[in-house]
Amino acid sequence: MTLSRNAEDQEHLIAFVRQALERMDRGEAIDARELCRDRPHLAVPLAEVLGLHDELATLQQEALRED
């Protein structure tokens, strides 16, 4: 897992994880891209933290296209 060493990114990732866990508790589907729409570079780390393996391949391909 590759996490940013940027403190601001880490804070946002923690906030995204909290939001995702709250949604999971309510039985809602989790979309890492949607949660990270303002910080798309955090979608892959978020999916990794949450174990959203089905989304990882798509997110990684999208990240490569953005570079």
N, C-alpha and C positions, 0 to 999 in steps of 0.2 A: 504494500500500500504506500502510495506517495502522498504525503501530506505537506502542505506548504509550511514553511517556517515563519511566514508572515503572521504576526500576532493578530492582525485584523482578520485575515482569512480564517485563522483558527477559531476566533470568536464567532464568525459567521457560520462556520461549519458546525460548531456546537449548537448554535441557535437552530440551524436546519435539522440537526439530529433531534433536538427537543420537539420541533414542530412535527417531524415525521413520526416520532413515537406517540405524540398526542393523537395524530390522525390514525395511527395503527390501533390505539386503544379504543377509538370510536368506530373501528371496523372499516375505515376508509382506505382506498388504494393509495399507494405512495408512488409518485412520479418525481424522481430526482431532478429531472430537467425543469419541471414546473416549479419545484421548491427553490431551485437555484437559478431561476431565470435572470436575476440581477447579477449573479456571479456564476456564470456557466462553467467556469474552470473548476468549480467545487462539486459539480454533479457526479463525477467519477469517484472522488473520495467519499462522498455521501453514500453513493450506492454500495461502495465497498464496506463502509462501516455498518450499513443496514443489512448487508447480505443480499442485496438485490442483484444476484448473479445474472438473471435474465436480461437486465438492462445494461450490464457492463459492456458487452461487445458493441452494442449500438452507440453507447456514450463514448467509448474509446475511439470508434471510427469517426464520430462527429468531432471529437477533440483534435484528431489528426488533420482533418480537413480545415479546421480553424487556424492551425499553425502555418 
